[in-house]
């Protein structure tokens, strides 16, 4: 496998020129103007005042209503966390992964051998494959950027009735910015420590001579290192044009395109030493700085049509094609234990540089069509959402194995070493998965105070898998599970709701577009959740409080067959019991807050003997985040700050096969601050500081490696809007 790292000269030239021209970029001021009610159905969240912020006016955060969720957010019987664009720009967030740190119950994870990009655990269960973009699956293994996101929505709990396979702990939906009739011209440039340079731009215009038509363009260029990790470097480019017709009319058409490409020097951090991260300088880099690379190219085209026949009937249909290409060679540091004991001096330990090398393209072709019907049967008012979905996903990875790669010192690795060794293709996979589904969900109003919700979905998931490198294998698997949800909501007042819900989801063996001989014969894993929750709008719907108690159980987890280790059986049982509370919105006209706390008690109920009673992987008991901003009376100065806490976590539910140790990373708490000052009516200057106390912590966990978190850093942003 040869490396052909693309030249970064065009990217560097583009960034250098753009940073000198502040008037063409913008994340910090990309504000979506309010659209007519008929243009786009929305779920209203508490208003967030941003006096002195980018928009100069009250900001009413909205999220595009997923057509399958027919009720307002307050009345939806499910825990849903929404991160609006305003909070993203206040915190100077430049990755979707960093935005998700604010969501209670979310814990980040490291990249894996078979997949790179965003990875996380949600309510105790992996959610790598549970990313969605405007309600449709966003399968690719890449690092997502919020430059074209109006908001990020985390819908918690098993949700196969809405989204099909996966969603054991929930799903993450990214809501894209859409064209509107009001003009937008916004931009900013950012510079920061560790070589950070970033620009984005957001331009929206109505099309002259075409009533109801508009175009919008969002662009982004970013280059950044990681504080305390000198060898790491991330460079990405994003372009997202969109066009809409019929805005303000009963028939609306949208066409969106997203292109993201990234050129990285990736970082798989430190090796584990027995039960903990190796006690070495957290800045140690064990890779080959001039040879490690990760390249991704993402192209997603989406077309959507909405038509309202009347207040009682509306249709929505969208189709998407996505292509996700990646190529990488990444060094994973490993300690080979034969010869290494607890008494071995650190200076005598050598690190094996395991090479993870892959070239792959994943594709997605998906079509959804659903109808929303509102009608009455006697005294009962119904809102029914029913539809169908069909699609095909493919994956074509080729993975390579290296032998003879030189190791390096645990204490003093040399990132300038040259990569040497012999390479061969170890697997060459061709996977095609076809999906067909039908679903219906009915919300019945039982008078003024009670709602009953019931939903049912049937899926057919068919996978053909072949691996052509010896030993070759051909596998096939078809599953046809049924998922459901039922919920009862009580509304004591118009501004409050109490609910109880029960739902299911499923995880087929080919969920990640891969199969193996030890799993191809297994039916899907089944998951159930029970949730009791409450939501309450206060202060004239400016502030929302929410809380929930829940239990999620994976009833038949895949585990090794005790009678034949070459195969798995559906003999495990894993559960998470917990609760969470949160607050989002404005306490006053000048004081806004978003905060949440989650408690998770996850354990293995049934499984291999060594795991019984153990906590689930990457599931901290306590997570907490809080962010607040206050606009002072002094020249519109806005100040803000926040904290994030994550308890200790285990990297796996099973012990290391050689040492018998359970791998555990300690908990941590970090703090950040911001200040923004308007220069005039068009320009703001904003300063963000991260990890103020320079806490040394471990951020991304994997059973084979652990990545230290970023140290103290600063980002300075100049933004404008015309």
C-alpha positions, 0 to 999 in steps of 0.5 A: 500500500503506497501513500499518496498524500495530496498536496496541501498547498492549495488549502494553505493558500486558500486559508491564508488569503481568506484569513486576510479577508474577514468579509467572506467567512462565517460561522459565528454569525451564520444566522437563519432568518425566520421563515414563514410558517408555511415554508417549513414546519418547526418545533419551537424551543425556548427563545435565547436572547443574544443581545450583543451576539451575532444577530442583534435580535432575539433568537428563536431556536428552531429545528426542522421537524422530522416528518415522523415526529408530528408533535411539538418537542414539549409533547414528544414522549422521548428525551431529546437534547437540541444543541442550537447553532447559537450555542455552537458559535458561542462556544467556538465549536468546530467539530460535531464531536465537540458539540456532543460533549454538552449532551448528558449521557454521551461519552466519546470513543476512539477510532477503530481498526475497521472504521475511523471518524466520529465514534461515541457511546450514548446511554451506555451503547455504541452509536457509531452507526447512528448518525443521521443527516436531516432524518436520513442515515449518514453512515460514513466514517468521517469527522463531521463539522458543524459549519452547515448545521442549524442544530444537532439533535440527540434523540435518546432511547431505542428508536428503530420504529423511526429509523430502522436498524441500530439506535440502541442508546439513541440517534444523532440527527444533524439538521442542515441549514436551508435556503430562506427568503430573507438575505444572509451575508455572514462571515468570520475568521478564526486563529488560535493556538496549535496552528489553528486557522479557520474560516467559514461563510454563509450567504443566502439570497432569494432568486430575482424573478422567481417568487419563492425561490432561494439559494444558500451557500455555506463554506468552510476551511479549517486547519488545526493541531491539538494542544499537547499533541504536537504531531497531530494535524487536521485539515478539512474543506467543506462546501454546502450549496442548496436551492429551494423552490416554492417557499411560502407555498404549499409545495416546496422543493429542496436540493442540497449538496454536501462536500467535505474532504479531510487530510489528517495526520491522525493520532491513536494516542498512547498504549495501555499498560496493564489496567491503565494508560501508560504513565508517560508524557501525554504528548508522546506520539508513537506514529510515523509523523511523515507517513501516517495519514487519513484522507476522507472525501464525502459527497452527499446529494439530497432532494426533498419535496413537501406538499400540503394538500390541506391542514389534514394531509401533507406529503414528504418525500426525499431521496439521497445518494451519498459516497464516503471515501477514505484511505488511511494508514494509522499507527496504533501503539501496543505493548506486547506483554511477554517479557513485560511485568509490573516490575519492568522499568518504563525505559526498558519497554518497547512499543509495537507500532501496529499499522491500521491501513485501509482503502474503502468507499461506502455508498448510500442510496436511500428513499423515504416517503411519508404522509401526515394525516390529521382526522377524528374518530368521534371524540378522538383526534388522530395525527398519523404518520405513515410511510415507506423507505427503501435503500441500498448501502455498499462497502468496499474496504481493502485492508492491509497488514504490515510486518517488520515495522520497527518498534519504538521506546515507550518513554521516548518515541521518535515520530521522525522514524521512517516507516519500514516493513512488508505490506500485503492485502489481508482482506478485500471485502464487497458488501451490499445491503438492501433495506425495505421498510414500512411504518406507521405512528398514531398520536391520539388526543384523548381529550385536553390532557392526555395523548396516546402514541403508538407506532409500528415498523417492519424492516427487511435487511438483506446483506450479501458479503464476500471476502476474496483474499484467502481464505475467501468467504461468501456470506448472506443474511436476511432479517425481517424484524418488527419494532414498536413504540407505545407512550402515554402523555399527560399534560397538566398544563399547556406548558408541561407534560409527563410521559411514560414510554416503551420502545424497541430496536434491533441490531442485525449482525450486518449493522456495520455492513460487515459479516463474519462466519461467527455471526452470520447465522445469528438473528438481530440483537433486541433492545427494549427501553422504558422511560418515565419523563417530564418536561416543563416550559417556564418564564413564558416558554423561554426556559425548558426543564426536563428530566427522565428515569429510564432503563435500556436492556439488550436482551440477547447480546452476542457473546462467544459460544462457551462450547465453540469459541469460533462462533457467537451465540445470542446468550448475553444480557446488558442493561443500563438504568439511569436518570437525567435532568436538564435546563435549556433557554433564557433565565432573563433577557440577558442570561442564557443557559444550557445544562444537563446531568446524567447518571448511568448504571450499566452492567453485564447481566448475563454473558461470559463469566469474566464480564458478569456484573461488570460496567459496560464499556465507555459508560461513565456513571456521572456526566455533567455539562453546563454552559451559560452566557451573560450580556453585560450593560457595558458596550454589549460585552457578552461573557460566558463559561462552562464545565464538563465532567466525565467519570472514570470509564472502562475500555471494555467489558472483558479483561485483557487476554494476556494480563487479566486486567480491566482497562480503565481511564480516570474521570476528569473535569474541564472548564472553558470561558468566552468573551465577545465584544461588538466592534460596531453593528456589523463586526464582533470579536470573540475570544474562547479559552478551553481547558483553562486549568490544563487538566491532563485527561484521557478523552477517547477510549478503545480496548487497544489504545487511549487518546489524551485530551487536548490541553489548554488552548485559545481561539480568537474569532472576528465575525461580521454580518451585513 
